[in-house]
Amino acid sequence: MNYKSLFYSVVCCLFTAMVHGQGADLPPVVSATGDQIYCPSASVPIVVSISITDPDDTTTSAVYIQISNGYINGEDVLTLTGSHPNITASWDVIEGELSLNGPATYTEFEAAVLETEFSSTSPAPSGNRQFSITVGEPNFLPSTQHYYEFVSAPGISWTAAESAAAARTYFGLQGYLVTLTTQEEADFSGAQASGFGWIGATDVAVEGEWRWVTGPEAGTQFWQGRSNGTELTFANWNGGEPNNVGRNGEDYAHIAAASVIRGGAPIGAWNDLPNNGGGGAYASQGYVVEYGGMPGDPVLNISATTSLGRSTCHIITNKRITYRVKKD
């Protein structure tokens, strides 16, 4: 036996496995173009071009398209048009998300994304819209470049949720209980979420000193006091919260159910609860995981973003074609 040759063969195999990630699920790469103008009463494709490539797969189970900024529940809709035999579309009105479910090839998903259209029932829709196209279930927020995922776990405690979130990964990104530092981020994880649950804030160390204790913001104090306290960075408390009621107090932050929102607070506002949660509408339904911003996280390109700007349009019709011409 030529041991020298055998040694070099083993080294080469190990090197090839390291380079190509043998045994690992390598992330796909998604790119798209499609910054367009939307005319009222029209349907407009969300992309002009789309490319999904994957170094070790030709198929996937689903692609998700979300209105990640500017979404108006009850008016905005994403619709899959055309014929796509291996893909089923499902619209989630709460999240503003269209799920394209396979399994199907990436080529088939590209064709489906090209034929996904935005429309609004409003005769005069306001603001712009931003769309995120992602291979993978967590929702992508372009302004933070992070991913967010609600995990259903009825009755879970805050401490258990913190550990469970930290144990999750997403294509190599480290998970943690979500930290919400802007209104856009709070709305995205609250109003545009399929459930309500724990977030990464607590005042258990010092009563009234509310801090983020997870993720990149760990240790940052954002609120001092109770409901009449002081906002130090950004907070999104429900009306009358935090109030620290009960014999043992309430030291953990939770996205409130829509049915208990009060005092003019937005859907997705927060309340404080004991570690095991409360009863009825205050019972924990799960927790929100955020991925992104942690040391050692890989750089991913599994999401692409496009946008639509609103315009007033003249409609010109001849015998064959209807033209929508930008006015402003």
C-alpha positions as CSV (number, residue, x, y, z in Angstrom):
1,M,0.0,0.0,0.0
2,N,1.3,3.5,-0.9
3,Y,0.6,5.3,2.4
4,K,1.9,8.6,1.1
5,S,-0.6,8.5,-1.7
6,L,-3.4,7.5,0.7
7,F,-2.4,10.3,3.0
8,Y,-2.7,12.9,0.2
9,S,-6.0,11.5,-0.9
10,V,-7.5,11.8,2.5
11,V,-6.2,15.4,2.8
12,C,-7.6,16.3,-0.6
13,C,-11.0,14.8,0.4
14,L,-11.0,16.8,3.7
15,F,-10.1,20.0,1.9
16,T,-12.8,19.5,-0.7
17,A,-15.4,18.9,2.0
18,M,-14.3,22.1,3.8
19,V,-14.4,24.2,0.7
20,H,-17.7,23.0,-0.6
21,G,-19.4,22.5,2.8
22,Q,-20.0,18.8,2.3
23,G,-22.6,17.7,4.8
24,A,-23.8,21.2,5.4
25,D,-26.9,22.9,4.0
26,L,-25.4,26.0,2.3
27,P,-27.6,29.0,2.0
28,P,-29.1,30.1,-1.3
29,V,-28.4,33.5,-2.8
30,V,-31.4,35.6,-3.8
31,S,-31.2,38.8,-6.0
32,A,-34.0,40.8,-7.5
33,T,-34.8,44.1,-9.2
34,G,-38.1,45.9,-9.4
35,D,-38.4,49.4,-8.0
36,Q,-41.5,50.6,-9.7
37,I,-44.5,53.0,-9.7
38,Y,-47.9,51.9,-8.5
39,C,-51.1,53.4,-10.1
40,P,-54.3,53.2,-8.1
41,S,-56.7,50.4,-9.1
42,A,-53.9,48.5,-10.9
43,S,-52.0,45.3,-10.2
44,V,-48.3,45.6,-10.5
45,P,-45.6,42.8,-10.5
46,I,-43.4,43.1,-7.4
47,V,-40.2,42.3,-9.4
48,V,-38.8,42.8,-12.8
49,S,-36.2,40.1,-12.4
50,I,-35.4,37.5,-9.9
51,S,-32.5,35.0,-9.4
52,I,-32.3,32.2,-6.8
53,T,-29.2,30.1,-6.8
54,D,-28.0,27.5,-4.4
55,P,-24.6,25.7,-4.4
56,D,-25.9,22.4,-3.1
57,D,-29.7,22.3,-4.0
58,T,-31.9,22.7,-7.0
59,T,-35.2,22.6,-5.1
60,T,-36.7,24.1,-1.9
61,S,-40.0,23.8,0.0
62,A,-41.1,27.4,0.0
63,V,-40.4,31.0,-0.8
64,Y,-42.0,33.9,1.2
65,I,-42.9,37.3,-0.1
66,Q,-43.8,39.9,2.5
67,I,-44.8,43.5,2.4
68,S,-42.1,44.5,4.9
69,N,-42.7,48.2,5.0
70,G,-45.9,50.3,4.5
71,Y,-48.3,47.4,4.7
72,I,-52.0,48.4,5.3
73,N,-54.0,45.4,6.6
74,G,-57.3,45.1,4.8
75,E,-56.3,47.0,1.7
76,D,-53.0,45.5,0.4
77,V,-52.9,42.1,-1.2
78,L,-50.2,40.0,-2.9
79,T,-51.5,37.6,-5.6
80,L,-49.9,34.8,-7.5
81,T,-51.0,34.9,-11.2
82,G,-50.4,32.5,-14.0
83,S,-50.1,28.7,-13.9
84,H,-47.7,27.1,-11.5
85,P,-48.6,23.4,-11.1
86,N,-46.1,22.6,-8.3
87,I,-46.6,25.8,-6.3
88,T,-49.6,26.7,-4.0
89,A,-50.0,30.3,-2.8
90,S,-51.3,31.2,0.6
91,W,-52.0,34.8,1.7
92,D,-51.6,35.8,5.4
93,V,-53.5,39.0,5.9
94,I,-52.0,39.6,9.4
95,E,-48.4,39.3,8.4
96,G,-48.9,40.8,4.9
97,E,-47.1,37.7,3.5
98,L,-47.6,35.5,0.5
99,S,-46.3,31.9,1.0
100,L,-45.4,30.1,-2.2
101,N,-45.4,26.5,-1.1
102,G,-43.7,23.6,-3.1
103,P,-41.6,21.7,-3.1
104,A,-40.5,22.9,-6.5
105,T,-37.4,23.8,-8.3
106,Y,-35.8,27.2,-7.9
107,T,-36.6,27.9,-11.6
108,E,-40.3,27.3,-10.9
109,F,-40.1,29.6,-7.8
110,E,-38.4,32.3,-9.9
111,A,-41.3,32.1,-12.4
112,A,-43.8,32.3,-9.6
113,V,-42.2,35.4,-8.0
114,L,-42.1,37.1,-11.5
115,E,-45.9,36.6,-11.6
116,T,-46.7,37.8,-8.1
117,E,-48.6,41.1,-8.2
118,F,-49.4,43.8,-5.6
119,S,-52.8,45.5,-5.6
120,S,-54.8,47.7,-3.2
121,T,-58.5,48.0,-2.7
122,S,-58.1,51.7,-1.7
123,P,-58.9,54.2,-4.5
124,A,-56.0,56.3,-3.2
125,P,-53.4,54.2,-1.4
126,S,-51.0,56.2,0.7
127,G,-47.2,55.8,1.1
128,N,-44.7,53.4,-0.5
129,R,-44.4,49.6,-0.2
130,Q,-41.3,47.5,0.3
131,F,-41.2,43.8,-0.4
132,S,-38.9,41.1,0.9
133,I,-38.4,37.9,-1.0
134,T,-36.9,35.2,1.2
135,V,-36.0,31.5,0.9
136,G,-36.8,30.5,4.5
137,E,-39.7,31.1,6.9
138,P,-38.4,33.9,9.2
139,N,-39.5,37.4,8.1
140,F,-36.8,39.8,6.8
141,L,-36.8,43.5,7.7
142,P,-34.7,45.5,5.2
143,S,-34.0,48.4,7.6
144,T,-32.3,46.2,10.2
145,Q,-31.1,43.4,7.8
146,H,-32.3,41.0,10.5
147,Y,-34.8,38.1,10.5
148,Y,-37.7,37.6,12.8
149,E,-39.7,34.5,13.7
150,F,-42.6,33.9,16.0
151,V,-42.4,30.5,17.7
152,S,-45.7,29.1,19.0
153,A,-45.2,27.6,22.5
154,P,-48.4,28.1,24.6
155,G,-47.7,28.5,28.3
156,I,-43.9,28.8,28.0
157,S,-42.1,30.9,30.6
158,W,-39.9,33.8,29.8
159,T,-36.8,32.1,31.1
160,A,-37.5,28.9,29.1
161,A,-38.2,31.1,26.0
162,E,-34.9,32.9,26.5
163,S,-33.0,29.6,26.5
164,A,-35.1,28.2,23.6
165,A,-34.4,31.3,21.4
166,A,-30.7,31.2,22.1
167,A,-30.6,27.5,21.0
168,R,-32.1,28.4,17.6
169,T,-30.0,29.1,14.5
170,Y,-30.9,30.2,11.0
171,F,-28.4,29.4,8.2
172,G,-25.6,30.0,10.8
173,L,-27.2,33.1,12.4
174,Q,-27.5,33.0,16.2
175,G,-31.0,33.4,17.6
176,Y,-32.0,35.4,20.6
177,L,-35.3,36.8,22.1
178,V,-36.1,39.8,20.0
179,T,-34.9,43.3,20.9
180,L,-37.2,46.0,19.5
181,T,-35.4,49.4,19.3
182,T,-37.6,51.3,16.8
183,Q,-41.3,51.7,16.1
184,E,-40.8,50.1,12.7
185,E,-39.2,47.0,14.2
186,A,-41.9,46.9,17.0
187,D,-44.7,47.0,14.4
188,F,-43.0,44.4,12.3
189,S,-42.7,42.0,15.2
190,G,-46.0,42.9,16.8
191,A,-48.7,44.1,14.4
192,Q,-47.3,42.0,11.6
193,A,-46.9,38.8,13.5
194,S,-49.0,35.6,13.8
195,G,-48.9,35.5,17.6
196,F,-47.9,37.3,20.7
197,G,-45.3,36.4,23.2
198,W,-42.0,37.1,25.1
199,I,-39.4,39.6,24.0
200,G,-35.9,40.0,25.4
201,A,-36.5,42.7,28.1
202,T,-36.7,42.5,31.9
203,D,-36.3,44.5,35.1
204,V,-35.7,41.5,37.3
205,A,-32.2,42.7,38.3
206,V,-33.3,46.1,39.5
207,E,-37.0,46.9,39.8
208,G,-38.0,49.7,37.3
209,E,-34.8,49.4,35.3
210,W,-36.0,47.9,32.1
211,R,-33.2,46.5,30.0
212,W,-32.6,44.5,26.9
213,V,-30.8,41.4,28.1
214,T,-30.4,39.4,24.9
215,G,-28.8,39.9,21.5
216,P,-26.5,42.8,20.5
217,E,-28.4,45.2,22.8
218,A,-27.8,43.1,25.9
219,G,-27.4,45.4,29.0
220,T,-29.0,48.5,27.4
221,Q,-31.6,50.2,29.6
222,F,-34.5,51.6,27.6
223,W,-37.0,52.5,30.4
224,Q,-37.0,53.7,34.0
225,G,-40.0,53.3,36.3
226,R,-43.5,52.2,35.9
227,S,-46.2,53.4,33.5
228,N,-45.5,57.1,34.2
229,G,-41.8,56.5,33.9
230,T,-39.1,57.7,31.5
231,E,-38.3,56.5,28.1
232,L,-34.5,56.4,27.7
233,T,-34.2,55.0,24.2
234,F,-37.3,53.5,22.7
235,A,-40.2,51.7,24.4
236,N,-43.6,50.5,23.1
237,W,-45.6,49.9,26.3
238,N,-49.3,49.3,26.3
239,G,-51.5,51.9,28.0
240,G,-50.9,51.8,31.8
241,E,-47.9,49.5,31.5
242,P,-45.5,48.5,33.0
243,N,-47.4,48.3,36.3
244,N,-45.7,45.5,38.2
245,V,-49.0,44.2,39.7
246,G,-49.4,41.1,41.9
247,R,-47.7,39.8,45.0
248,N,-44.5,38.8,43.2
249,G,-44.6,41.6,40.7
250,E,-44.1,41.4,36.9
251,D,-40.5,41.5,35.6
252,Y,-40.6,40.3,32.0
253,A,-41.8,42.0,28.8
254,H,-44.3,40.4,26.5
255,I,-46.1,41.5,23.3
256,A,-49.7,42.0,24.3
257,A,-52.7,40.4,22.6
258,A,-54.7,42.7,20.4
259,S,-57.7,42.3,22.6
260,V,-56.0,44.0,25.6
261,I,-54.5,47.0,23.8
262,R,-55.6,50.2,25.4
263,G,-54.8,53.9,25.9
264,G,-54.2,54.5,22.2
265,A,-51.2,52.1,22.1
266,P,-50.5,50.4,18.8
267,I,-51.2,46.8,18.0
268,G,-48.1,44.9,19.2
269,A,-47.5,47.1,22.3
270,W,-45.9,45.5,25.3
271,N,-46.9,44.6,28.9
272,D,-45.0,43.3,31.9
273,L,-45.9,39.8,33.2
274,P,-44.5,37.3,35.8
275,N,-42.1,34.7,34.5
276,N,-44.8,32.1,33.9
277,G,-47.2,34.6,32.2
278,G,-50.7,35.4,33.1
279,G,-54.2,34.0,32.4
280,G,-56.7,34.4,29.6
281,A,-55.6,37.0,27.1
282,Y,-52.4,37.5,29.1
283,A,-51.3,33.9,28.7
284,S,-48.1,33.5,26.7
285,Q,-48.6,32.0,23.3
286,G,-44.9,31.7,22.5
287,Y,-41.9,34.0,21.8
288,V,-40.3,36.0,19.1
289,V,-36.8,35.1,17.9
290,E,-34.5,37.6,16.1
291,Y,-31.5,36.5,14.0
292,G,-28.7,38.9,13.0
293,G,-26.1,41.3,14.5
294,M,-24.3,38.7,16.7
295,P,-20.5,38.3,16.7
296,G,-19.5,35.6,14.3
297,D,-22.7,35.7,12.3
298,P,-22.2,34.9,8.6
299,V,-23.2,37.3,5.8
300,L,-26.3,36.0,4.1
301,N,-28.0,36.9,0.8
302,I,-31.1,34.8,1.2
303,S,-33.4,37.8,0.8
304,A,-34.0,40.4,-1.9
305,T,-35.9,43.6,-1.5
306,T,-37.9,45.7,-4.1
307,S,-40.3,48.6,-3.7
308,L,-43.3,50.4,-5.2
309,G,-43.8,54.1,-5.1
310,R,-47.3,55.6,-5.3
311,S,-48.2,57.8,-8.3
312,T,-51.3,59.5,-9.8
313,C,-51.8,58.1,-13.3
314,H,-53.8,59.0,-16.4
315,I,-55.6,56.0,-17.9
316,I,-55.7,56.0,-21.7
317,T,-57.6,53.3,-23.5
318,N,-57.8,52.4,-27.2
319,K,-59.5,49.3,-28.7
320,R,-56.7,47.0,-27.7
321,I,-54.6,48.2,-24.8
322,T,-55.1,50.2,-21.6
323,Y,-52.2,52.4,-20.7
324,R,-51.5,53.7,-17.2
325,V,-49.3,56.8,-17.6
326,K,-47.4,58.3,-14.7
327,K,-48.7,61.8,-14.0
328,D,-46.4,63.2,-11.4
